[in-house]
Every structure is written in C-alpha cells, then in structure tokens.
Amino acid sequence: MLLRFYKLWDETEQFMEMKGKPVRELNDSKWLCDLVFMVDITKYLSELNVKFQVPNQLLSSMFSNMNSFEAKLRLWKVQLKRNNTVYFSPLEGQKSSEIFEYSGECAILIEVFNKRFKDMKSKQMELNIFATPFIVEPDNVPHNLQH
C-alpha cells in the first residue's frame, strides 16, 4: 500500500490540488524522505513475514530467517550512519543528517526484534543442535542429546 501511494504521490498531489484541498506533506521533502524509508523498510519486513508463513517449516529455518534479518538491520544501521544508501536507493541524494536519522530507526527495530524474539533466542543452542549438528560442540549439549 505504501509503495503504491509513493509511486502515485505526484498524481495524488495534483488531484488534491485540483480538488482545492492541497496536502502540505506532499511538498515537504523531509516527510517524503520519511515516506521513502518507510516504503523500503516495510517491503523488507513484508518479505520476512512471507518467509515466516511458509507451511511445514522447521523452527530452525524460521530462526535462521530471523537471525538473517537482524543481521541485515545491523548492516543497514551502519551503512545509513555512513550515509550509504545502497539498500535504500530512493534515499540517495537526501541530506546526510536525514539519512543518519534512519540509522537510529534501524537500531530501534533491532531492539524490538530482541524483545519480540527473546524466548526464541534463549533456545538458540537447542535449535542449533538440529539445524547445524556438526558445528555444535557435544560438551555444550545436554547429555541425552550428545550422541
């Protein structure tokens, strides 16, 4: 929905002005920059959501998708802090102070992920036993699962 709105923002602006009800935000560069970031981050979250909904999926696979997304968030946080918009190309050309702000948004998302998946992360060792059994050290595994 956000992506559709973003793609049609120019037409929306023209339509609203034609109706005599201009929308101030559609001319605000900061607001549009925020919209672009939201479009991109929502797209990435939607892709993760689709991965979580695959039927008959092992928990270890879901855990892998979650860890992968969290690693991407950490990468995006660092890149945006450095004014690198490679994964958020519509932000290219925006003020570096505005782009830096989105690094903080990624940090907030990382915190939310840690809270939301806290229970799952506490079971990481047990999940690793089944996801990557040859990497786990037997001494770190409960005795009944060491063989």
N, C-alpha and C positions, 0 to 999 in steps of 0.2 A: 504494500500500500504506500509506504513512504517513498519507495523507488518510483512508483507511478506518479505520485504527487511531484517529486523532484523533477522528473522528466517533463512534466507539464506545467512547471511553475511559471514560465513565461506566458503561456496561454492563459493560465489561471489569473495572473496579474492583469493581463489585457481584458479578460472577461469581467473581472471585478471592477476595473476602472470604467468599462463600458456600461456597467450597471449602476455607476455612480457610488460604489462602495469600495473604494480602494483599500487595500490591506497594506498597512505600513511595513509590516515584517517582510513582505516580498521584495522590498527595496533595501532592506537592511543587510549589509554584507556580512556582519557578524552572525545574524540569525540564519542566513543562508549557509554560512560555513558550518554552523552547528547542525543544520539540517543534513548537509552532505556527510558529516561524520556519523550522524545517526543512521542515515541510509546504509552506509558501509558496515557499521558495527552490527546493525540489525540483520543485514544479509549474512554476515558471518555467524551470528547466533542462530539464525534460522537454519543454516546448513548443519550446525551442530545438533540442533533439535531433530532434524531429519535423521541424522546418524543414530541418535538415541532411540528412535522409533522403529528401527529395523526389527522385524519379528524374529523370534527364536535366537536372539543374540546372547552370547555369553556375557556374563557380568565383567569378565576380564577385558572383553572387547570394548564395552561401554567405558570402563575405567581408562583404557588406552585412549579413547576419543576425548575423554575429559582432560586427561593429562596433556594431550597434544594441543588442545585448545588453550589450556592455561599457559603452556609454553609459548604459543603464538601471542597471547596477551602480553606476556613479559617482553617478547621481542618487539611488539608494536609500541609498548611503553618506552622502551629505549630508543627506538627509531624516531618516534614522534618527539621525544625530548631533544633529539639531534636534528630536528626539522626535516627528517627523511619521510617522505610521503609515498614511498614505493607501493605500499599495500592500501593506501588511501589516496589514489591518484587524483580524484576530484579536488582534494585539498591543495594540490600543487599550485603555487603562486600566491597562497594566502600568507598573511603576516605570521612571522615565526612565533610571536607571542600567543597568537590564537592556536597555532598547531601545538605548541608546548602545553597548552591547557588540556588538550586531549590525551596527553600522556598521563595526566592525573586521572582522567576518566578511566583509562585502562587499569590504573592502579586500584581504583575503586572496584572495578569488575573483578580483579584478582582477589580482593578481599571478600567480595560477595561469593565467589566460587569457593574460596576456602571455608566459609561459613556453611554454605549450602551442601557441600560435599564432604564435610568434616567426618561424618560417620564412615563414609566410603573410604576416605584416606586412612582412617585408623585401621582398616582391614587390608592395607596395601600388601603387607607381607604374605598374608593368606592368599590374596589374589595372584601375587607373583609366583607362588608355588605352582599354580595351574597354568598361568599364562606363559611363563618362561622357566620351566622346571630345571633346565640345565645351567641357569645363571645363578639360581638361589643356592646359597651355602647350606648344606644339610644341618650344620650346627645351629643355624638360625631358625630352623623349622621345628614345630612340635614333634616329639619323639614318635608319635603314631603316624606321622607323615614323612619321616625321613627316608624310607625305602622308596 
